Amino acid sequence: MADFSIPGVNSRYKTDDLIKGLVEAEKVPLKRMEDSVSAYKTQAGTWRELNQGLGRLREASRALFGFQTPFGERTAISADESVLTATATREAEEGKIELLVKRIAGSDKFLSKSLSLDYSVPEGKYGFRVGEQEVHFNFRGGKLSSFIQTLNSRAGGILSAQAVRDTPSSQMFMIEALKTGSGNPLSFLDDAFAFAQDSGIIEKDIPGYRRITLDQASVLPWTKPESAAILQDDTLKLTPGKESSIPFEPLRVADNTVLELEVKVTSLKGDIPPPPAPPPGPSIPSAPAVSLQDITIESESSQVILPEWKAPEGPKIVDDFIMMFAAMDGGPTPLAPLSDTGDFVKLTIPLKNYGNEISALYFRNNNTHRDLEVKNIRVYDPSAQGDFRPANPVSSAQDARILMNGIPIERPANTITDLLPGVTINLAGPGPKPVELSIEPDREKIKDALIQFVGFYNQIVANINILTRRDENIIQELTYFSPDEQEAARERLGLFNGDVTLLQMRGTFQNIMMSPYPTSAGEEFALLAQAGISTNSRQGGGGYDVTKLRGYLEIDENQLDESLKTNMKAVQDLFGSDTNGDLIHDSGAAVAMDNYIRPMVQSGGIIPLKLNTIDSQISQTNRRIENYNQYLENFEKNLKRKYGAMEGALGNLEKSSQSIENFNRNGSGNR
């Protein structure tokens, strides 16, 4: 079988290798174009990364002087967080107050007696009330655990119940109202009342309630009839020097028994007349003048030597705030001191602190310039429910009671939001002494914002140094770089060497951060370095650290903390201030940084235009690559066609040559 060849496939003349070599040589411009696209993409990615970094720096700049500037943030600092904590918003006013937490708000929380583990709750309709909210449900009877599960699922939000193992062989039922305050007592309705009695949650109340009636028969002088108080419109009024005694049937004091009354203490010191002025002395008429011809001689005024004047002593002022007493265990016992109120305030005094039995109340006004008024007096157990009371109360529904700068305050919850504008106070427990609550600027938040600003600034400066220099020491100086970040930085080292935009940007940045700005402290506080933010390029020995001459900023935290403590307004002015009163910030490092970056990164700005130009170059080069690939394809086809024709011609020549040779060989054999 004769040999045959296909041009470009298995050519005997190796034309396929020749074609491949020629095509590869023709691909050199294509490789250049592809390298250009790769370089353009690297540049575009670098500019986009730089643009994003500038955007972050701009946002950090605007945060230092814009509407949400941290310089307007407030924080609440409690001197004793075991008693109270607080949070403050921007609306809070700076200042200090003293809060004495006498009692925190509580909710009703009751325990049953010890029950067997197989205790069964009977079938019935069960109802519970907490304040004004009620819940009702039917229970078909069963184990205590099933009852608790039903109650919790139906009364979520107002009640909670659980079983507690008091011993290995018994349990106790605990039920708790989830709303605090004296206006939210827990009551048992329907069959729940019988269940509460049977399980020992409530018991028949021991008489422990007295509403003190104010009438002429019950209000008696304490010691002297002439000093009796005045009873008017169910209100007992004690002017200076008056007193009163209110006896009643003796009442045993339980753990929760309280004396509740409304009192009003009015100061009359504004009515004290001023001290008298010295007397003018006698008035003596002058003697007549003497005239002789044209001469007149006036007489000299008479003079009277007066004795030294001594002002009479004013009325003695007596201040005595111990104005309430109770007959406890047979003898008068002083109760809590009062204070000037100006209006009626409700007082609730736990009587267990004073004795075991109360039989009378006494009021005495020893003050010379105060009136005392009393009304709505009662002695009772706030945990009692009608004729029943909790047998094992863990806590009782009660209001929180605090004194703010001496002013009595009551609230139904331990989270108080309406006492100080912008301040939420959280009560944790009563305290023995007033706790100072300070509302101050949130210096930590301000400091964090400044650190973030400096961090973004240094990132931009580091990128500019890497892109515009070919010195690898720049990368080594950035010790916070990870190995991967160092490798990525080496690939970009000197990528924009000599780029005017970046070099001008670095110079402008340094100028912004080193320039003086007008502040409320004047020239004594006009530089960022005075607030602890600087390049810190000078070493302790007086020389210079080359690594600190790259434009990076450093923060002296101690100096910054001190500046924020003593020159808060001046530090704020360093970054943004309104110098002409038009309510627009026009001065400061952050304002200058924002003004400079804005035309760089905004739509149609310098960097977006650069990116558009690079993207256009990439598109154009890609079209050229596409066209050139088509050219290479045609070029290869033409080569294959031409070399195929050449191989065909050579094959024909070989065949002709072979025929001639065969003819000659045959002719020679015939001779």
Secondary structure, DSSP 4 states (H G I P E B T S, - for coil): ------TTTS-TT-HHHHHHHHHHHHTHHHHHHHHHHHHHHHHHHHHHHHHHHHHHHHHHHHTTTSTT-GGG-EEEEES-TTTEEEEE-TTPPPEEEEEEEEE--B--EEE---EETT-EEPSEEEEEEETTEEEEEEE--EEHHHHHHHHHHHSTTTEEEEEEEEETTEEEEEEEES--STT--EEEEEHHHHHHHHTTSEEEPPS--EEE--STTT-B-SS-GGGBPEEETTEEEE-TT-EEEEEEEEEE--TT-EEEEEEEEEE-GGGPPPPPPPP-----PPPPPEEETTEEEPPPPP---PPPP-PPPPPPP------EEEEETTEEEE-------SS-EEEEEEGGGT-SEEEEEEEE---SSEEEEEEEEEEE-TT-BTTEEESEEEE--B-EEEEETTEEEEESSSEEEEEETTEEEEE-S--SS-EEEEEEE-HHHHHHHHHHHHHHHHHHHHHHHHHH---THHHHH-TT--HHHHHHHHHHTTTTTT-HHHHHHHHHHHHHHHS----TTGGGG-SGGGGTEE---B-TTS-B-GGG-S---EE-HHHHHHHHHH-HHHHHHHH-B-SSSSSS--BSHHHHHHHHHHHHHSTTSHHHHHHHHHHHHHHHHHHHHHHHHHHHHHHHHHHHHHHHHHHHHHHHHHHHHHHHHHHHHHHHHH-
